[in-house]
């Protein structure tokens, strides 16, 4: 096969661009291209998140999420400083508002320390010192949490990769993949390309790309929309930094929280409701193909059976601003419905197994340098929701490591 590129990366979100950046640093002169179906980069998860540099306090010690978030947060701050990207290390509060949450708060403090994260335990007065308008019984202050402009981070990765010789193609949708022993041929909306290794960083569509390539990912992306409000400009002083509730271990989302952004806005949310399309940023956006695929997947119904009580509450808060305001008032009693202004929603690319379990760690598939029997020529990133933006530099290096090993193994 005559190759157009050594490596093709599918997906121009922060993970795909971090991978391209890592590849150009690890292998100067590599013939590399990034394919993005949208007119620009960072159009979906990267451009629609809350802008938080996560500390890693929530994640199981030793997991990819824990290791990559802790290392990635420090690296990302240094990267932003080096490249003039707006950022701030704000710290954050995690606040217990009733007695039932206190044991979970203590367990979270232990987990944070196990992950090497500085955590300070607070009483009511300690909470008030950080956030005078926030109410709670006890709290944790996590000093390494911050905020930044993630779309700016992603476009900086793109610029650095381009300057190092990578070709970045926007408006280029992947439509078919043909894998052969000597390489991979892809058909795109702009023509056919040949490469030695294909890297799938397609986020909301990563499972589909894996199936196009002939691999069974064993999981399905089940889209959950996170809907946000923001505080009206004249009420932003109610929140100084970042305030989170104690997460419910029975439900795999963090709950409605308060996030001061790098440009001064204060986001409130998100909830977590089923999206009717993989890019379904509102109730009116319905994609019949996406919806049929979600409903046909056994894991969808098993999630519904397992979490229906929590999901009823999420749907109520989606459809009722009054209910959403009530949830916020648990942390911020002074807020009123009039203080909340609708803001852009996001969709989480959450991988779900057939048994209905949500993957709780970053997941990679395809070629594995530690398993010589693994399929060659392809590397898949199958699960990279939050804190993937925070962890983008370590994730990019891990995916690049696998891609370069696949390149060597494939010949």
N, C-alpha and C positions, 0 to 999 in steps of 0.2 A: 504494500500500500504506500502511495505517496502521501505524506502527511502535510496538512496545512499547519497544524500546531502539535506541539508535544502534549500540552494539557489544555483542555477546554473546561472552564468553570461555568456552570449554569446557575444564574442567580446573582443579581447585583444589589442585594441587601448587604448589611454590615458583615455577615459571616462570609459571603462569597467574596466581597472586596478585601476583607482581612486575609482570606486564603490567598488571593492573588498577590497581595502585598507580601505575605510570608514567602510565597513561592519565588518572587523576584529577589528577595533578600537571600534565600537559601541557595538559589541556583541562577546566578546572573547569566543572561543569554538564553534562558529557556524561552522557547516559542510558546507563548501563552495568550489566551484570549478569555474574556468574560462575556457571556451572553445574557442580556437582560431584556425581557419582553416589553417593559414599560419604556416610555420616552426618556426617562431619567432614572437615577439610582435612588435607593432607599425609599421606595414609594409605598411600602406596606408596613411590616412590623417595625422596621427601623425608624421610619418617619412618623409613626403614630404611637410611640410609647411615651412614658411619662418623663423620660430624660434622667432617670435615677442611675447613679453609679452604685450598684448594690455591694454590700460588704461581704456577703456570703454567710450571714448569721443563720439563715434558715436551713441550710442544706446539710445532708448527711455527711459526717466526717469521712474523708477519703474518697467521696464521689467526685466525678468530673465537675459538677456544679460547685461544690465546696472549694476544690483546689483551684479551678480556673477563675471563679469569682474573686477569691481572695487575692490571687496573684494578678488577675486582670484589672482589678480596681486600682491597685498601686501603679501598674503599668499604664493604665489609661490616663490617670492623672498626669504622669510624667509625659505621656504622648501629647496630651492637650497643652501642657505647659510649653513643650518644645515647639509645637506648631501653631501656637497662638489661637487655639480653639477655646471658646468660653467654657469655664468650669468653676466649680466651687466645692470644697469639702465642707459640707454643712453639718454632718452628723444627722442622726434621726432618733426619734422616740418611738418605742413600741409600748403601747399603753393598755393595761388591763382595766376594764370598766366594771367588772363584777367579780365576786369571790371565786366563781368557777374557773375563771381564767388565770388565777394566781399560780396554780401548779404548772400550767403550760408556760407561763412567763418564766418561771424558775428553770424549767427544762430548756427553754430557749436560751437563757443565759449560759447554762452549762454547754449547750451545743456551740454557741458562739466562742466560748473559751477553748473548746476542743478544736475549733477551726483556727485558733490563733488570733481571734478578733478581740480587741479591747471593748469590754462591755461594762457599763456602770449601772448598778441597780439603784432605783430612785423611789422615794416615797412621794406623797402628794405634793409636798413643798418642793421637792426636787423637780417634779414635772413642771410646776408653776414657774420655776426659775428659767427653764428652757422655753416653755410655751404658756404664757399667762392665761390664755383663753381656753386651754385644753383641760379637761377634767378626767381623772382616773384614780384608781386605788393605789396603783404602783406602776412602775415603768422601767424600761431599759433605755439607756442612751448608748447608741452605737456610733463611735466617733469616726469611723472610716467611710461611712456612707457619704455620697456627694451627688452632684448634678452636673450635667454637661449638655452640649448640643450634639446629639448622636448623628443627625444627618450631616453635620459638618465633619464629624469624625469619619463617617463613611466616605464622603467625597474626598477627604484628605487621603484615605487609603487608596482610593481610585487614582487620584493625581500622582501619588508616589509610585503606584504600580505602572501607570502609563509612562511616567518619566523613566522607569527602569526597563521599558520596552514592551510591556503588556499591551495588547490591543483590546479596547473596551467597546463593545457593540451594543448600543441600546436599540430599542424597537426591533429586537431580534428574538422571536419566540421559537423555542424548541418544539418540534412537532413529531419527530420520529427518531428512533435510535436503532442502529444495526451494529451489533457487536460481533466481531470476528476474531479469530485467533491472533491476527496481526494488527488489530486496531479497532477503532470505533468510527462509524460514519453517522453523522447526525443530519437530519433534514430540518431546516429552520424556515421561518417566514421569508427569509431573504436569500435562501439558497442552501446548498449542501456543503458540509465541512467534514474534514477527516482529522482525527487526532489519535494519539497513542493512548491517552488516558482521559476519561471523562469524570469530572467531579460535580456532584449534584448538591448544590446549596440552594435549592429552590424553595425553601421555607414552606409556605402554605401548599405548595404543589410537590413537595419532595417525594411523597409516596408514589404519586403518579409518574414522576420521572423515573423512579426505580422500576416500576412496572413496565414503562415504555422500554427500558433497557433490558427487560427479561428477568429481573430479579424480583423475588417475592419479599417485600420488606417486613411482612408479618405484622404490620401495624397500619393504621389508617389515620390521616390527619382529620380530626373532628374539630371544626372551627367554633370557637367561642368568642363572641363579641364582648369587648369591654367598653362600656359607655361612660363618658365623663361629663361632668359639669366643670365650670371654673368659677371662682369667686368673682363677683362684680368688682371692678377696679377700685371702687371706693371702700371695699370691704377686705381687701387683700391683707391689711394689717392684722387681721385676726390670726394669721398663721405666719410664724417666723421662718419655719424650715420644713421638715418632713415629719409627719405623724402617722403611725400605722396602728391598727388594732392587733391584738394577739390573734394569729391565724387559727382557724378551726382545723384540727388535724383530720377531721372527717370529710373535709371539702378542700380540694387541691388548689385553692386560690387564696390570695392574701386578704381579701375583704376591702371595703371602701376605705381609702386613706386620703391624706392631704399632702400635696406635693407642691412646694414652691419651685417653679421652673427657673432656668438660668436667665430668662428674659423678664422675670418679675411676676409672671402670671402664677396663679395658684390653682392647680387641678384638684378636683374632688372626684374620687372613683378609683378604679372602675368597678362595676358589677361584672357578672360573667353569665351571659345568656347565649343559648345556641344561635349561631348565625345560619341564615338560610342560603348562604353562598360562601365560598372560601374567601371572597373579598366582599363580604356582606356587611358594610359599615352602617346599615340602617335596616329597619324592618321591611322597607319597601324593596330592598335589593334581594331578589330571589333568582338563583340559578338552578333550573330544573335538574341539570346533570349533577351538580354538586349535591343538591338536596337528595336526589335519588340514591347517590352513592353513600351518603351519610346514613340514610334510613335503611339501606340494605345491609349495612355492616352490623354484625351481631354485637360488637362492643358498644355501639351507640345505645342500644336498648338496655344493656347491662349497666352502663353508667346511669341511665335514667332510673332504673330500679334501685340502684345503690344510693343515689343522691337526690331523689325526687323532692324530699322535704326542703333541702337547701335551695334546689333550683326553683321551686315555687316562690320562695322568698326573693330570689334574684329576678325572676320574671315580674313579680309585683313591683319591685323597685325600678325596673325598666319602664313599666307602663304607668307608674304613679310617681310624679315628682314629690308628692307629699310623703310617700313611703321612703323614697330616697333621702329626703331631708331628715326624716326621723332617724335613719341609720347614721347619718353624718352627725346628728346632734348627740349621739352617744359619746363622741369624742369632743365635739365643739358645740356646746349648748347654745352659744350666742348666734349661731347661723340660722337664717330663715330661708324659706323657699324663694323669696324675692332676691336673696343674695346669690343664688345659683343660676348661672348662665350656661346653656348647652354648649358643649365643646366637641371637637372631633373624636370619633370612636376609633378603636383599633380592633383587630382580630388576632387572636393568639393561635399560632400553628401548633396545636397540642397533639402529639402522637398518642393513640389509644390502641391497646392490644385487644385481641378478639374476646378476651374474658372481661373486658370493660375496665381494666386497670389503666390509669394514666401513667405513662412513663414519667418517672420522677427524676430522671437524669438525662444529660445530653446523650444521644445515641448515634453511633456511626455503624455503617455496614459496607459491604463490598470488600475490596481488598484490605486484608489485615496483615501487616508485616510480621506479626507474631504467629500467623497461621498459614503455612504454605499451601494448604488446601483451599483457601478462600478464593473466590472468583477474581480474576485479574481484570485489568483495564478500567474498572469503575470504582469510585469511592462515593458513598452516600452519607450525607448528614441528614438523619431521619427525624431527630428531635432536638430543636434548638430554640425553645421559647425563652422567656426571661429566666436567668440573667445573661442571655447570650450576648447582648450588646456590651454589657460590662466585661464579659469574658472573651470578647471578640479576638483580642491579640493571642491569648493562649489557644483558643479554638482554631484560629487560622493556622497557627504553627502545627497543631495536631493533624489537621486535615492536609496541610502541605507535606508533613512527614509521610502520611499514608500515600499521598499521590506520587511523591518522588520514589517511594519504595515500589509502588505499582509500576512506575516507569522503568525502574531497573529490572523488576521481575518479568515485565512484558517484553523487554528487548526492543 
